[in-house]
Amino acid sequence: MSDDSPSPASAGFVPTQRPRLAKGASPWLVPTAVTGALTGLAALRNRRWALAAVPTLALTGGMLWFFRDPERVIGDGVIASADGVVQSIDPWPDGRTRVATFMSPLNVHVNRAPLDGVVKSVEHKAGGFVPAFNKESEHNERVVWIFDTAIGDVELVQIAGTVARRIVPYLEPGTEVARGDRIGLIRFGSRVDVYLPPGVEPAVTVGQRTTAGETRLDRD
């Protein structure tokens, strides 16, 4: 190949990457996978074990899908922190705009930093566990992030749902982050709210699907 030949990346090819699982998946995934493997081996010796093997192996497969953590091509501006559907866009009394994104159990549940900056604070707040698509879910168990960014403080809230009863932050206050860095995981269905600073207009609409790290939330 000559020096002038296009590289695989410039030719439009993306190198194959090993599948990645979300940090924080082990407490759920490992026991399920071990149970699935043991019952699967038992079923090979005695078909009666198939009654236990089939559901546990299916559950293992479901968890592998749920805890997937794919790489993303990071977008510009204030990016979406969650995969899902924009549930609401609400003006806030202080001039900010809240963009709420609902994540179903089928979505990737690793959340990402909306902008370059520094983690100013990470605060866990106790609360209920009503369905994440319910308006009252804003009072659910949640973790509130404040990022110090070039456009001011940006607040992000990870909200637990009926099934999602565990939020796993990856970072501590004082950590420098780049736009699109992984910041935490919500287990099993939930919601993420991003508060755009005053004067920043949303570029998304209610009902729009978002991809964490890629979809731009603010208008250029």
GROMACS elastic network, one bead per residue, 0.5 to 0.9 nm:
[ bonds ]
;  ai    aj funct       b0    kb
    1     4     6  0.81176   500
    1     5     6  0.62271   500
    2     5     6  0.53576   500
    2     6     6  0.89520   500
    3     6     6  0.82973   500
    4     7     6  0.89180   500
    6     9     6  0.79575   500
    6    10     6  0.58903   500
    6    11     6  0.58377   500
    7    10     6  0.52329   500
    7    11     6  0.60671   500
    7    12     6  0.87536   500
    7    13     6  0.85780   500
    8    11     6  0.50811   500
    8    12     6  0.64901   500
    8    13     6  0.50675   500
    8    14     6  0.70986   500
    8    15     6  0.78180   500
    9    12     6  0.53332   500
    9    13     6  0.50315   500
    9    14     6  0.58513   500
    9    15     6  0.76517   500
   10    13     6  0.71850   500
   11    14     6  0.89572   500
   14    17     6  0.86574   500
   17    20     6  0.85075   500
   17    71     6  0.85026   500
   19    68     6  0.74789   500
   19    69     6  0.76193   500
   19    70     6  0.70377   500
   19    71     6  0.89993   500
   20    67     6  0.86432   500
   20    68     6  0.61037   500
   20    69     6  0.52888   500
   20    70     6  0.62954   500
   20    71     6  0.82456   500
   21    24     6  0.88061   500
   21    25     6  0.72115   500
   21    64     6  0.74746   500
   21    65     6  0.88901   500
   21    67     6  0.55705   500
   21    69     6  0.51196   500
   21    70     6  0.80338   500
   22    25     6  0.57466   500
   22    26     6  0.86690   500
   22    67     6  0.53544   500
   22    68     6  0.59497   500
   22    69     6  0.51987   500
   22    70     6  0.88947   500
   22   109     6  0.82969   500
   22   110     6  0.67002   500
   22   184     6  0.89557   500
   22   185     6  0.74186   500
   23    26     6  0.76148   500
   23    67     6  0.85245   500
   23    69     6  0.86272   500
   23   110     6  0.86061   500
   23   168     6  0.86380   500
   23   170     6  0.81272   500
   23   184     6  0.81931   500
   23   185     6  0.76071   500
   24    27     6  0.70927   500
   24    28     6  0.85076   500
   24    67     6  0.88634   500
   24   168     6  0.67110   500
   24   170     6  0.87983   500
   24   184     6  0.86772   500
   24   185     6  0.71952   500
   24   187     6  0.89298   500
   25    28     6  0.58256   500
   25    29     6  0.58263   500
   25    30     6  0.80626   500
   25    63     6  0.86370   500
   25    67     6  0.63058   500
   25   185     6  0.87282   500
   25   187     6  0.83173   500
   26    30     6  0.52503   500
   26    31     6  0.80921   500
   27    30     6  0.61481   500
   27    31     6  0.70460   500
   28    31     6  0.63080   500
   28    32     6  0.66536   500
   28    33     6  0.88848   500
   28    63     6  0.80760   500
   29    32     6  0.53119   500
   29    33     6  0.59738   500
   29    34     6  0.85497   500
   29    60     6  0.69313   500
   29    63     6  0.63438   500
   29    64     6  0.74089   500
   29    67     6  0.84465   500
   30    33     6  0.51468   500
   30    34     6  0.60601   500
   30    35     6  0.85290   500
   30    60     6  0.88464   500
   31    34     6  0.51850   500
   31    35     6  0.61049   500
   31    36     6  0.85131   500
   32    35     6  0.51610   500
   32    36     6  0.60745   500
   32    37     6  0.86015   500
   32    56     6  0.67789   500
   32    57     6  0.81038   500
   32    59     6  0.72906   500
   32    60     6  0.58292   500
   32    63     6  0.85015   500
   33    37     6  0.60831   500
   33    38     6  0.85970   500
   33    56     6  0.77158   500
   33    57     6  0.72548   500
   33    59     6  0.83763   500
   33    60     6  0.53860   500
   33    61     6  0.85510   500
   33    63     6  0.89608   500
   34    37     6  0.51014   500
   34    38     6  0.61552   500
   34    39     6  0.85779   500
   34    60     6  0.89747   500
   35    38     6  0.52069   500
   35    39     6  0.60781   500
   35    40     6  0.82930   500
   35    53     6  0.82300   500
   35    56     6  0.67701   500
   35    57     6  0.81956   500
   35    60     6  0.88986   500
   36    39     6  0.53147   500
   36    40     6  0.58441   500
   36    41     6  0.85531   500
   36    52     6  0.82843   500
   36    53     6  0.58913   500
   36    54     6  0.80178   500
   36    55     6  0.81763   500
   36    58     6  0.82981   500
   36    59     6  0.81914   500
   36    60     6  0.67907   500
   37    40     6  0.50006   500
   37    41     6  0.61794   500
   37    42     6  0.85812   500
   37    53     6  0.79269   500
   37    56     6  0.84868   500
   37    57     6  0.73679   500
   38    41     6  0.52247   500
   38    42     6  0.61978   500
   38    43     6  0.86262   500
   38    53     6  0.80508   500
   39    43     6  0.60434   500
   39    44     6  0.87210   500
   39    49     6  0.63233   500
   39    50     6  0.74120   500
   39    52     6  0.63449   500
   39    54     6  0.84134   500
   39    56     6  0.77861   500
   39    57     6  0.84057   500
   40    43     6  0.50638   500
   40    44     6  0.65460   500
   40    49     6  0.75395   500
   40    50     6  0.71436   500
   40    52     6  0.82180   500
   40    54     6  0.76613   500
   40    56     6  0.85783   500
   40    57     6  0.74573   500
   41    44     6  0.52448   500
   41    45     6  0.69343   500
   41    46     6  0.88960   500
   41    49     6  0.87771   500
   41    53     6  0.84190   500
   42    45     6  0.53146   500
   42    46     6  0.60965   500
   42    47     6  0.79972   500
   42    48     6  0.87235   500
   42    49     6  0.59818   500
   42    50     6  0.80555   500
   42    53     6  0.80695   500
   43    48     6  0.65954   500
   43    50     6  0.50391   500
   43    51     6  0.84771   500
   43    52     6  0.83685   500
   43    53     6  0.66538   500
   44    47     6  0.65756   500
   44    49     6  0.81445   500
   44    50     6  0.82598   500
   45    48     6  0.89818   500
   45    49     6  0.83559   500
   46    49     6  0.59419   500
   46    50     6  0.78358   500
   47    50     6  0.53623   500
   47    51     6  0.80913   500
   48    51     6  0.62265   500
   48    52     6  0.81534   500
   49    52     6  0.54391   500
   49    53     6  0.60554   500
   49    54     6  0.86300   500
   50    54     6  0.56888   500
   50    55     6  0.85800   500
   51    54     6  0.60176   500
   51    55     6  0.73012   500
   52    55     6  0.60335   500
   52    56     6  0.64277   500
   52    57     6  0.86760   500
   53    56     6  0.53244   500
   53    57     6  0.58851   500
   53    58     6  0.83535   500
   54    57     6  0.53400   500
   54    58     6  0.60617   500
   54    59     6  0.85660   500
   55    59     6  0.60000   500
   55    60     6  0.85262   500
   56    60     6  0.61131   500
   56    61     6  0.86176   500
   57    61     6  0.62492   500
   57    62     6  0.86087   500
   58    61     6  0.50830   500
   58    62     6  0.62010   500
   58    63     6  0.86984   500
   59    63     6  0.61706   500
   59    64     6  0.86043   500
   60    63     6  0.51412   500
   60    64     6  0.62105   500
   60    65     6  0.86757   500
   61    64     6  0.51238   500
   61    65     6  0.63504   500
   61    66     6  0.86694   500
   62    65     6  0.51391   500
   62    66     6  0.61216   500
   62    67     6  0.86443   500
   63    67     6  0.59131   500
   63    68     6  0.83633   500
   64    67     6  0.53775   500
   64    68     6  0.61652   500
   65    68     6  0.53848   500
   65   106     6  0.79178   500
   65   107     6  0.89799   500
   65   108     6  0.83631   500
   66    69     6  0.87560   500
   66   105     6  0.68190   500
   66   106     6  0.64058   500
   66   107     6  0.70438   500
   66   108     6  0.63912   500
   66   109     6  0.73275   500
   66   187     6  0.86174   500
   66   188     6  0.77043   500
   67   108     6  0.69135   500
   67   109     6  0.70114   500
   67   110     6  0.80527   500
   67   187     6  0.83581   500
   68   108     6  0.64113   500
   68   109     6  0.80986   500
   68   110     6  0.83729   500
   69   108     6  0.66629   500
   69   109     6  0.79253   500
   69   110     6  0.65593   500
   70   108     6  0.81857   500
   72    75     6  0.88229   500
   72   180     6  0.81741   500
   72   211     6  0.87097   500
   72   212     6  0.78634   500
   72   213     6  0.62443   500
   72   214     6  0.68464   500
   73   180     6  0.87873   500
   73   213     6  0.70317   500
   73   214     6  0.62356   500
   74    79     6  0.81180   500
   74   179     6  0.73649   500
   74   180     6  0.59517   500
   74   212     6  0.86008   500
   74   213     6  0.50245   500
   74   214     6  0.50506   500
   74   215     6  0.85217   500
   75    78     6  0.83657   500
   75    79     6  0.64732   500
   75   179     6  0.83374   500
   75   180     6  0.80502   500
   75   213     6  0.62040   500
   75   215     6  0.65045   500
   75   216     6  0.65886   500
   76    79     6  0.66590   500
   76   115     6  0.88508   500
   76   179     6  0.84259   500
   76   213     6  0.89383   500
   76   214     6  0.76924   500
   76   215     6  0.83178   500
   76   216     6  0.64437   500
   76   220     6  0.89385   500
   77   114     6  0.81653   500
   77   115     6  0.72333   500
   77   179     6  0.86500   500
   77   216     6  0.61132   500
   77   217     6  0.74413   500
   77   218     6  0.64691   500
   77   219     6  0.80744   500
   77   220     6  0.72559   500
   78    81     6  0.89622   500
   78   113     6  0.89602   500
   78   114     6  0.52290   500
   78   115     6  0.56875   500
   78   179     6  0.80358   500
   78   196     6  0.82732   500
   78   215     6  0.85286   500
   78   216     6  0.57860   500
   78   217     6  0.55158   500
   78   218     6  0.56613   500
   78   219     6  0.87952   500
   79   112     6  0.85318   500
   79   113     6  0.78214   500
   79   115     6  0.69019   500
   79   179     6  0.74801   500
   79   180     6  0.73888   500
   79   211     6  0.87482   500
   79   212     6  0.70792   500
   79   213     6  0.56701   500
   79   214     6  0.61476   500
   79   215     6  0.55387   500
   79   217     6  0.54303   500
   79   218     6  0.76239   500
   80    83     6  0.75409   500
   80   101     6  0.86912   500
   80   111     6  0.87049   500
   80   112     6  0.76020   500
   80   113     6  0.82350   500
   80   114     6  0.61579   500
   80   180     6  0.85723   500
   80   194     6  0.80544   500
   80   210     6  0.65272   500
   80   211     6  0.64649   500
   80   213     6  0.57826   500
   80   214     6  0.66674   500
   80   215     6  0.53800   500
   80   216     6  0.60775   500
   80   217     6  0.59149   500
   81   101     6  0.87508   500
   81   110     6  0.84822   500
   81   111     6  0.51451   500
   81   113     6  0.60133   500
   81   114     6  0.57076   500
   81   156     6  0.83461   500
   81   180     6  0.76167   500
   81   182     6  0.88701   500
   81   192     6  0.73333   500
   81   193     6  0.85238   500
   81   194     6  0.76741   500
   81   210     6  0.87045   500
   81   211     6  0.78432   500
   81   213     6  0.62442   500
   81   214     6  0.87979   500
   81   215     6  0.87233   500
   82    85     6  0.88742   500
   82   101     6  0.68502   500
   82   102     6  0.82696   500
   82   103     6  0.73475   500
   82   107     6  0.87242   500
   82   108     6  0.77750   500
   82   109     6  0.70832   500
   82   110     6  0.71751   500
   82   111     6  0.52012   500
   82   112     6  0.68349   500
   82   191     6  0.81379   500
   82   192     6  0.64722   500
   82   193     6  0.89235   500
   82   210     6  0.69780   500
   82   211     6  0.63512   500
   82   213     6  0.77601   500
   83   101     6  0.77118   500
   83   102     6  0.80901   500
   83   103     6  0.63478   500
   83   104     6  0.88920   500
   83   107     6  0.59619   500
   83   108     6  0.59953   500
   83   109     6  0.71047   500
   83   110     6  0.83247   500
   83   111     6  0.79356   500
   83   209     6  0.74402   500
   83   210     6  0.52479   500
   83   213     6  0.87172   500
   84    87     6  0.88643   500
   84   101     6  0.59499   500
   84   102     6  0.54323   500
   84   104     6  0.68540   500
   84   106     6  0.89919   500
   84   107     6  0.62760   500
   84   108     6  0.82278   500
   84   191     6  0.85188   500
   84   208     6  0.83788   500
   84   209     6  0.55903   500
   84   210     6  0.53967   500
   84   211     6  0.68986   500
   84   212     6  0.83544   500
   85   100     6  0.84667   500
   85   101     6  0.53769   500
   85   102     6  0.53779   500
   85   103     6  0.67640   500
   85   104     6  0.86778   500
   85   206     6  0.76869   500
   85   207     6  0.56743   500
   85   208     6  0.55067   500
   85   210     6  0.59754   500
   86    89     6  0.76416   500
   86    99     6  0.70051   500
   86   100     6  0.58322   500
   86   102     6  0.63346   500
   86   204     6  0.77225   500
   86   205     6  0.68237   500
   86   206     6  0.50104   500
   86   207     6  0.51572   500
   86   208     6  0.54275   500
   86   209     6  0.63632   500
   86   210     6  0.71472   500
   87    99     6  0.77502   500
   87   100     6  0.54631   500
   87   101     6  0.53139   500
   87   102     6  0.58814   500
   87   133     6  0.74559   500
   87   191     6  0.89706   500
   87   205     6  0.88610   500
   87   206     6  0.56993   500
   87   207     6  0.62242   500
   87   208     6  0.83439   500
   88    98     6  0.78252   500
   88    99     6  0.60813   500
   88   100     6  0.53180   500
   88   101     6  0.73360   500
   88   205     6  0.81564   500
   88   206     6  0.55686   500
   88   207     6  0.80811   500
   89    97     6  0.68338   500
   89    98     6  0.56150   500
   89   100     6  0.64450   500
   89   202     6  0.81124   500
   89   204     6  0.86425   500
   89   205     6  0.74917   500
   89   206     6  0.66800   500
   90    96     6  0.86025   500
   90    97     6  0.55940   500
   90    98     6  0.50840   500
   90    99     6  0.66780   500
   90   100     6  0.83273   500
   91    94     6  0.84954   500
   91    95     6  0.67492   500
   91    96     6  0.61635   500
   91    98     6  0.63353   500
   92    95     6  0.54891   500
   92    96     6  0.51256   500
   92    97     6  0.55282   500
   92    98     6  0.67283   500
   92   195     6  0.86068   500
   93    96     6  0.72362   500
   93    97     6  0.89540   500
   94    97     6  0.88355   500
   94   198     6  0.76958   500
   95   196     6  0.89759   500
   95   197     6  0.72577   500
   95   199     6  0.75683   500
   96   195     6  0.61147   500
   96   196     6  0.54623   500
   96   199     6  0.75822   500
   96   200     6  0.78399   500
   97   194     6  0.81491   500
   97   195     6  0.53959   500
   97   196     6  0.50283   500
   97   197     6  0.68138   500
   97   198     6  0.71900   500
   97   199     6  0.89127   500
   97   200     6  0.78532   500
   97   201     6  0.77355   500
   97   202     6  0.76582   500
   98   193     6  0.63941   500
   98   194     6  0.57020   500
   98   196     6  0.62832   500
   99   192     6  0.83089   500
   99   193     6  0.55535   500
   99   194     6  0.52650   500
   99   195     6  0.62631   500
   99   196     6  0.75746   500
   99   202     6  0.79017   500
   99   204     6  0.86014   500
   99   206     6  0.89063   500
   99   217     6  0.81206   500
  100   191     6  0.69295   500
  100   192     6  0.58384   500
  100   194     6  0.65281   500
  100   195     6  0.86282   500
  101   190     6  0.87034   500
  101   191     6  0.55650   500
  101   192     6  0.52807   500
  101   193     6  0.61993   500
  101   194     6  0.83506   500
  101   209     6  0.87057   500
  101   210     6  0.79986   500
  102   132     6  0.68067   500
  102   133     6  0.63506   500
  102   189     6  0.80628   500
  102   190     6  0.61995   500
  102   192     6  0.66721   500
  102   193     6  0.87805   500
  103   106     6  0.77629   500
  103   107     6  0.59071   500
  103   108     6  0.79859   500
  103   109     6  0.73807   500
  103   132     6  0.81435   500
  103   133     6  0.87394   500
  103   188     6  0.87474   500
  103   189     6  0.55327   500
  103   190     6  0.52134   500
  103   191     6  0.55583   500
  103   192     6  0.78233   500
  104   107     6  0.55605   500
  104   108     6  0.87035   500
  104   109     6  0.88128   500
  104   132     6  0.89178   500
  104   188     6  0.77296   500
  104   190     6  0.67257   500
  104   191     6  0.85537   500
  105   108     6  0.79941   500
  105   109     6  0.80963   500
  105   187     6  0.86117   500
  105   188     6  0.53841   500
  105   190     6  0.79992   500
  106   109     6  0.87106   500
  106   188     6  0.87459   500
  106   189     6  0.80226   500
  107   189     6  0.79910   500
  108   111     6  0.83155   500
  108   211     6  0.89187   500
  108   212     6  0.85129   500
  109   184     6  0.85513   500
  109   185     6  0.57708   500
  109   186     6  0.57503   500
  109   187     6  0.68664   500
  109   188     6  0.76171   500
  109   189     6  0.77085   500
  109   190     6  0.83211   500
  110   182     6  0.67495   500
  110   183     6  0.76017   500
  110   184     6  0.58833   500
  110   186     6  0.68470   500
  110   187     6  0.89211   500
  110   212     6  0.82315   500
  111   158     6  0.84626   500
  111   180     6  0.86055   500
  111   181     6  0.84015   500
  111   182     6  0.58443   500
  111   183     6  0.58314   500
  111   184     6  0.54540   500
  111   185     6  0.60078   500
  111   186     6  0.79027   500
  111   192     6  0.83212   500
  111   212     6  0.67172   500
  111   213     6  0.84683   500
  112   115     6  0.89882   500
  112   179     6  0.76229   500
  112   180     6  0.50288   500
  112   181     6  0.52339   500
  112   183     6  0.52467   500
  112   184     6  0.72162   500
  112   212     6  0.63444   500
  112   213     6  0.62605   500
  113   116     6  0.74433   500
  113   117     6  0.87423   500
  113   147     6  0.84626   500
  113   156     6  0.86779   500
  113   177     6  0.70227   500
  113   178     6  0.70009   500
  113   179     6  0.53803   500
  113   181     6  0.53249   500
  113   182     6  0.63902   500
  113   183     6  0.61362   500
  113   212     6  0.89217   500
  113   213     6  0.77537   500
  114   147     6  0.87073   500
  114   154     6  0.82464   500
  114   156     6  0.83829   500
  114   178     6  0.84450   500
  114   179     6  0.55163   500
  114   180     6  0.62504   500
  114   181     6  0.83469   500
  114   194     6  0.81825   500
  114   212     6  0.87620   500
  114   213     6  0.74494   500
  114   217     6  0.89007   500
  115   147     6  0.80624   500
  115   149     6  0.67464   500
  115   150     6  0.84953   500
  115   154     6  0.84331   500
  115   177     6  0.77697   500
  115   178     6  0.63544   500
  115   180     6  0.70603   500
  115   181     6  0.88153   500
  116   147     6  0.84957   500
  116   148     6  0.84592   500
  116   149     6  0.62065   500
  116   150     6  0.77501   500
  116   176     6  0.77946   500
  116   177     6  0.55670   500
  116   180     6  0.81744   500
  116   181     6  0.87760   500
  117   120     6  0.88590   500
  117   147     6  0.61721   500
  117   148     6  0.53675   500
  117   150     6  0.71719   500
  117   175     6  0.85817   500
  117   176     6  0.58552   500
  117   177     6  0.54282   500
  117   178     6  0.64867   500
  117   179     6  0.78584   500
  118   121     6  0.89933   500
  118   146     6  0.85784   500
  118   147     6  0.55681   500
  118   148     6  0.51674   500
  118   149     6  0.68185   500
  118   173     6  0.77658   500
  118   174     6  0.59887   500
  118   175     6  0.55968   500
  118   177     6  0.57966   500
  118   178     6  0.86063   500
  119   122     6  0.74412   500
  119   145     6  0.72932   500
  119   146     6  0.61854   500
  119   148     6  0.64054   500
  119   171     6  0.78619   500
  119   172     6  0.70673   500
  119   174     6  0.52564   500
  119   175     6  0.53275   500
  119   176     6  0.63628   500
  119   177     6  0.71823   500
  120   145     6  0.75394   500
  120   146     6  0.52870   500
  120   147     6  0.52787   500
  120   148     6  0.58966   500
  120   153     6  0.84968   500
  120   172     6  0.87693   500
  120   173     6  0.53608   500
  120   174     6  0.59778   500
  120   175     6  0.80457   500
  121   144     6  0.78504   500
  121   145     6  0.57509   500
  121   146     6  0.52606   500
  121   147     6  0.73004   500
  121   172     6  0.76811   500
  121   174     6  0.76858   500
  122   143     6  0.67687   500
  122   144     6  0.57332   500
  122   146     6  0.67563   500
  122   169     6  0.82384   500
  122   171     6  0.82879   500
  122   172     6  0.69096   500
  122   173     6  0.62073   500
  123   142     6  0.83722   500
  123   143     6  0.54934   500
  123   144     6  0.50872   500
  123   145     6  0.65851   500
  123   146     6  0.88491   500
  124   141     6  0.78299   500
  124   142     6  0.59801   500
  124   144     6  0.63727   500
  124   145     6  0.89848   500
  125   139     6  0.89634   500
  125   140     6  0.83079   500
  125   141     6  0.59434   500
  125   142     6  0.53622   500
  125   143     6  0.60515   500
  125   144     6  0.75712   500
  126   139     6  0.84596   500
  126   140     6  0.70785   500
  126   142     6  0.66211   500
  126   143     6  0.87250   500
  127   137     6  0.89797   500
  127   138     6  0.89516   500
  127   139     6  0.57503   500
  127   142     6  0.71959   500
  127   160     6  0.89552   500
  128   137     6  0.76083   500
  128   139     6  0.64642   500
  128   141     6  0.56402   500
  128   160     6  0.84177   500
  128   161     6  0.83934   500
  128   162     6  0.85213   500
  129   132     6  0.79028   500
  129   137     6  0.71046   500
  129   139     6  0.84333   500
  129   140     6  0.52849   500
  129   141     6  0.65777   500
  129   160     6  0.65095   500
  129   161     6  0.51834   500
  129   163     6  0.76885   500
  129   164     6  0.79981   500
  129   165     6  0.73317   500
  130   133     6  0.84923   500
  130   134     6  0.69050   500
  130   136     6  0.71520   500
  130   137     6  0.56299   500
  130   139     6  0.86811   500
  130   140     6  0.67521   500
  130   160     6  0.84674   500
  130   161     6  0.58821   500
  130   162     6  0.52027   500
  130   163     6  0.89821   500
  131   134     6  0.54727   500
  131   135     6  0.87743   500
  131   136     6  0.84247   500
  131   137     6  0.64143   500
  131   140     6  0.89665   500
  131   160     6  0.84787   500
  131   161     6  0.50014   500
  131   163     6  0.80814   500
  131   189     6  0.87443   500
  131   190     6  0.78792   500
  132   135     6  0.77797   500
  132   136     6  0.82583   500
  132   137     6  0.52981   500
  132   138     6  0.81172   500
  132   140     6  0.83010   500
  132   159     6  0.73737   500
  132   160     6  0.68836   500
  132   162     6  0.68761   500
  132   164     6  0.89171   500
  132   189     6  0.73883   500
  132   190     6  0.51984   500
  132   191     6  0.57427   500
  133   136     6  0.85749   500
  133   137     6  0.70657   500
  133   161     6  0.82176   500
  133   190     6  0.80003   500
  133   191     6  0.75737   500
  134   137     6  0.54204   500
  134   138     6  0.83337   500
  135   138     6  0.65919   500
  135   139     6  0.88891   500
  136   139     6  0.59493   500
  136   140     6  0.75793   500
  137   141     6  0.84777   500
  137   159     6  0.73643   500
  137   160     6  0.79392   500
  137   161     6  0.71360   500
  137   191     6  0.84394   500
  138   141     6  0.84230   500
  138   142     6  0.81744   500
  138   157     6  0.89880   500
  138   159     6  0.69658   500
  138   191     6  0.88633   500
  138   193     6  0.89732   500
  139   142     6  0.78856   500
  139   159     6  0.84079   500
  140   159     6  0.62663   500
  140   160     6  0.61307   500
  140   161     6  0.71335   500
  141   158     6  0.86053   500
  141   159     6  0.60965   500
  141   160     6  0.54176   500
  141   161     6  0.79477   500
  141   165     6  0.75272   500
  141   166     6  0.85039   500
  141   167     6  0.85511   500
  142   157     6  0.66580   500
  142   158     6  0.54082   500
  142   160     6  0.58809   500
  142   167     6  0.73832   500
  143   156     6  0.83694   500
  143   157     6  0.56959   500
  143   158     6  0.51834   500
  143   159     6  0.67168   500
  143   160     6  0.87163   500
  143   167     6  0.72402   500
  143   168     6  0.89224   500
  143   169     6  0.80249   500
  144   155     6  0.71317   500
  144   156     6  0.59778   500
  144   158     6  0.65234   500
  144   159     6  0.86673   500
  145   154     6  0.81445   500
  145   155     6  0.56269   500
  145   156     6  0.50220   500
  145   157     6  0.60574   500
  145   158     6  0.81449   500
  146   153     6  0.63602   500
  146   154     6  0.56909   500
  146   156     6  0.64378   500
  146   157     6  0.87650   500
  147   152     6  0.81724   500
  147   153     6  0.54926   500
  147   154     6  0.51115   500
  147   155     6  0.63712   500
  147   156     6  0.80088   500
  147   177     6  0.88880   500
  148   151     6  0.82402   500
  148   152     6  0.60542   500
  148   154     6  0.66303   500
  149   152     6  0.51389   500
  149   153     6  0.58854   500
  149   154     6  0.69476   500
  150   153     6  0.82534   500
  151   154     6  0.79931   500
  151   197     6  0.74221   500
  152   197     6  0.69855   500
  153   197     6  0.72650   500
  154   194     6  0.75056   500
  154   195     6  0.62047   500
  154   196     6  0.65185   500
  154   197     6  0.65335   500
  155   193     6  0.81478   500
  155   194     6  0.60196   500
  155   195     6  0.53339   500
  155   196     6  0.77370   500
  155   197     6  0.86383   500
  156   192     6  0.71167   500
  156   193     6  0.56124   500
  156   195     6  0.63730   500
  157   191     6  0.82619   500
  157   192     6  0.55990   500
  157   193     6  0.50595   500
  157   194     6  0.65975   500
  157   195     6  0.86045   500
  158   167     6  0.74403   500
  158   184     6  0.87327   500
  158   185     6  0.86989   500
  158   186     6  0.73592   500
  158   190     6  0.78159   500
  158   191     6  0.62575   500
  158   193     6  0.67245   500
  159   164     6  0.85165   500
  159   167     6  0.79651   500
  159   186     6  0.79176   500
  159   190     6  0.59268   500
  159   191     6  0.51169   500
  159   192     6  0.59409   500
  159   193     6  0.79135   500
  160   163     6  0.77249   500
  160   164     6  0.50269   500
  160   165     6  0.56460   500
  160   166     6  0.69118   500
  160   167     6  0.69413   500
  160   186     6  0.69139   500
  160   187     6  0.80119   500
  160   188     6  0.84925   500
  160   189     6  0.74873   500
  160   190     6  0.51094   500
  160   191     6  0.67579   500
  160   192     6  0.88901   500
  161   165     6  0.66703   500
  161   188     6  0.78334   500
  161   189     6  0.60747   500
  161   191     6  0.72671   500
  162   165     6  0.70959   500
  162   188     6  0.86247   500
  162   189     6  0.77281   500
  162   190     6  0.79567   500
  163   166     6  0.88623   500
  163   187     6  0.78017   500
  163   188     6  0.57083   500
  163   189     6  0.64294   500
  163   190     6  0.80878   500
  164   167     6  0.76664   500
  164   186     6  0.64542   500
  164   189     6  0.54386   500
  164   190     6  0.60995   500
  165   186     6  0.79440   500
  165   187     6  0.67764   500
  165   188     6  0.77915   500
  166   185     6  0.84032   500
  166   186     6  0.61442   500
  166   187     6  0.57368   500
  166   188     6  0.84807   500
  167   184     6  0.73473   500
  167   185     6  0.58640   500
  167   187     6  0.64774   500
  168   183     6  0.87771   500
  168   184     6  0.53991   500
  168   185     6  0.50383   500
  168   186     6  0.62703   500
  168   187     6  0.81168   500
  169   172     6  0.79620   500
  169   183     6  0.61459   500
  169   185     6  0.64815   500
  169   186     6  0.85982   500
  170   182     6  0.74638   500
  170   183     6  0.51195   500
  170   185     6  0.77634   500
  171   174     6  0.87113   500
  171   175     6  0.66115   500
  171   182     6  0.87244   500
  171   183     6  0.59692   500
  171   184     6  0.74460   500
  172   175     6  0.59076   500
  173   176     6  0.87871   500
  177   180     6  0.82525   500
  177   181     6  0.62634   500
  177   182     6  0.87990   500
  177   183     6  0.86513   500
  178   181     6  0.55813   500
  179   213     6  0.74615   500
  180   183     6  0.86871   500
  180   212     6  0.75652   500
  180   214     6  0.79777   500
  181   213     6  0.79694   500
  182   185     6  0.85064   500
  182   213     6  0.89729   500
  186   189     6  0.73865   500
  186   190     6  0.68531   500
  186   191     6  0.86722   500
  187   190     6  0.77741   500
  194   217     6  0.89752   500
  196   199     6  0.82601   500
  196   200     6  0.60079   500
  196   201     6  0.75912   500
  196   202     6  0.76239   500
  196   217     6  0.84797   500
  196   218     6  0.76823   500
  197   200     6  0.57230   500
  197   201     6  0.87144   500
  198   201     6  0.82583   500
  200   218     6  0.64267   500
  200   219     6  0.72539   500
  201   217     6  0.84184   500
  201   218     6  0.56130   500
  201   219     6  0.55831   500
  201   220     6  0.87072   500
  202   205     6  0.78358   500
  202   216     6  0.87173   500
  202   217     6  0.55413   500
  202   219     6  0.56433   500
  203   216     6  0.69331   500
  203   217     6  0.52286   500
  203   220     6  0.80381   500
  204   207     6  0.88237   500
  204   208     6  0.66517   500
  204   209     6  0.88675   500
  204   210     6  0.86135   500
  204   215     6  0.85795   500
  204   216     6  0.75437   500
  204   217     6  0.56942   500
  204   218     6  0.74353   500
  204   219     6  0.83464   500
  205   208     6  0.55788   500
  205   209     6  0.89623   500
  206   209     6  0.87737   500
  209   215     6  0.86576   500
  210   214     6  0.78452   500
  210   215     6  0.55926   500
  210   216     6  0.84504   500
  210   217     6  0.88827   500
  211   214     6  0.55032   500
  211   215     6  0.53815   500
  211   216     6  0.89487   500
  212   215     6  0.65129   500
  213   216     6  0.82657   500
  216   219     6  0.77365   500
  216   220     6  0.88969   500
